[in-house]
Every structure is written in structure tokens, then in C-alpha cells.
């Protein structure tokens, strides 16, 4: 997948990209120096896709908003995202709501420590 170097906002909301698509998008995010907003909500890429996105977040220093709600992410994938946020200080908004995450206290703490706006409520 190639991405325009001047593309700043990408929304693939509800496109059914699955874990394979999330992995390909993560490759682009890792080295992109322009993309500031990425919406991958409602794509059911699960924790495998979340792990790929987390790896990209460790390298990316431009992305400020990430929407990964409703993707079937469990605690394993959520923990990878949380660990990536230790190395990534540019992300200011994260929507990880309505996944299969049980440790909501972790997101409260991250939100406070990092001064990042996190949506994490689960309705399942």
C-alpha cells in the first residue's frame, strides 16, 4: 500500500479491512510524516491488527488522532497499544471504545499521565 506524502486524514471506517488490512495500513503509518488523523473504527481487525498498529505507533511521531473503536480488540491487543503510548507522545486522541477490553483502569491512568483524550467504554 502506498500513501501520498501530503495526505493528512484517512478514514476507512467500516470498510471490513480485517487484520490483514490493518497490518498493511500499519506499514504506511510507521513511516508517514504527514498523516495526523486515522479512523479505522468498525473494521473487526482484532488484536492482531491492533498489535500491528501499536508497532507503527512506536515509530510514528506525527499521528495525533487514532480511532480504533469496535474492532474486536481484546486485552492483549489493548496492552500493546498502551505500551506503544509509552514511546509515542504525539497522539492526543484515542478512541478504543467498544472492544473486548476488561482493564478500563489502565486507560484512566494513561489518560491522566499522558494528557491524552481516551474513549474506552465497553458496551459488550
C-alpha positions as CSV (number, residue, x, y, z in Angstrom):
1,X,0.0,0.0,0.0
2,X,1.3,3.4,-0.9
3,X,0.3,6.6,0.7
4,X,0.6,10.2,-0.5
5,X,3.1,12.1,1.4
6,X,0.7,15.0,1.8
7,X,-2.3,13.0,2.9
8,X,-3.2,14.2,6.5
9,X,-6.6,12.5,7.2
10,X,-7.6,8.9,6.3
11,X,-10.9,7.3,7.2
12,X,-11.5,3.7,6.5
13,X,-14.4,3.5,8.9
14,X,-16.5,0.3,8.4
15,X,-14.6,-1.0,5.4
16,X,-14.1,-4.5,6.7
17,X,-10.3,-4.4,6.3
18,X,-9.7,-7.1,8.9
19,X,-6.3,-7.9,10.4
20,X,-4.5,-8.1,7.0
21,X,-5.7,-4.7,6.1
22,X,-4.7,-3.3,9.5
23,X,-1.2,-4.7,9.1
24,X,-0.8,-3.1,5.7
25,X,-2.0,0.3,7.0
26,X,0.3,0.0,9.9
27,X,3.3,-0.3,7.5
28,X,2.2,3.1,6.0
29,X,1.6,4.8,9.3
30,X,5.0,3.7,10.6
31,X,6.9,5.8,8.1
32,X,4.4,8.5,7.3
33,X,5.3,12.1,8.2
34,X,2.1,13.8,7.2
35,X,-0.8,11.7,8.4
36,X,-2.4,13.3,11.6
37,X,-5.8,11.5,11.8
38,X,-6.6,7.9,11.1
39,X,-10.0,6.4,11.6
40,X,-10.1,2.6,11.5
41,X,-13.3,2.1,13.5
42,X,-15.6,-0.8,12.8
43,X,-13.2,-3.0,10.9
44,X,-13.0,-6.1,13.1
45,X,-9.2,-6.4,12.8
46,X,-9.0,-7.8,16.4
47,X,-5.8,-7.9,18.5
48,X,-3.6,-9.0,15.6
49,X,-4.4,-5.7,13.8
50,X,-4.0,-3.8,17.0
51,X,-0.6,-5.2,17.5
52,X,0.5,-4.0,14.1
53,X,-1.0,-0.6,14.7
54,X,0.9,-0.5,18.1
55,X,4.2,-1.3,16.4
56,X,3.6,1.6,14.0
57,X,2.8,4.0,16.9
58,X,6.2,3.3,18.4
59,X,7.8,4.7,15.3
60,X,5.3,7.4,14.1
61,X,5.8,10.9,15.5
62,X,3.1,12.8,13.6
63,X,-0.3,11.0,14.1
64,X,-2.4,12.9,16.7
65,X,-5.8,11.2,16.4
66,X,-6.5,7.4,16.2
67,X,-9.9,5.9,16.1
68,X,-9.9,2.1,16.5
69,X,-13.3,1.5,18.2
70,X,-15.4,-1.6,17.6
71,X,-12.7,-3.8,16.2
72,X,-12.8,-6.9,18.5
73,X,-9.6,-5.9,20.3
74,X,-9.1,-7.9,23.5
75,X,-6.8,-7.1,26.5
76,X,-3.7,-8.5,24.6
77,X,-4.1,-6.0,21.8
78,X,-5.1,-3.2,24.1
79,X,-2.0,-3.8,26.2
80,X,0.2,-3.5,23.0
81,X,-1.4,-0.1,22.2
82,X,-0.9,1.0,25.8
83,X,2.8,0.0,25.7
84,X,3.2,1.9,22.4
85,X,1.9,5.1,24.1
86,X,4.9,5.0,26.4
87,X,7.1,5.7,23.4
88,X,4.6,7.9,21.4
89,X,4.0,11.4,22.7
90,X,2.3,12.9,19.7
91,X,-1.0,11.0,19.9
92,X,-3.5,13.2,21.7
93,X,-6.8,11.4,20.9
94,X,-7.5,7.7,21.0
95,X,-10.9,6.0,20.6
96,X,-10.6,2.4,21.7
97,X,-14.2,2.1,22.9
98,X,-16.5,-0.9,22.5
99,X,-13.9,-3.6,22.1
100,X,-13.3,-6.6,24.4
101,X,-11.2,-4.8,27.0
102,X,-11.5,-5.5,30.7
103,X,-8.9,-3.3,32.2
104,X,-10.5,0.1,32.0
105,X,-8.5,1.5,34.9
106,X,-5.4,1.2,32.7
107,X,-7.0,3.7,30.3
108,X,-8.0,6.1,33.1
109,X,-4.3,6.1,34.2
110,X,-2.9,6.6,30.7
111,X,-5.4,9.4,30.1
112,X,-4.2,11.2,33.2
113,X,-0.5,10.5,32.9
114,X,-0.2,11.3,29.2
115,X,-2.8,14.1,29.0
116,X,-4.4,12.1,26.1
117,X,-8.1,12.0,25.4
118,X,-9.1,8.3,25.5
119,X,-12.5,6.8,24.8
120,X,-12.5,3.3,26.2
121,X,-16.1,2.4,27.4
122,X,-17.2,-1.1,26.5
123,X,-20.8,-2.0,25.9
124,X,-20.5,-5.7,25.4
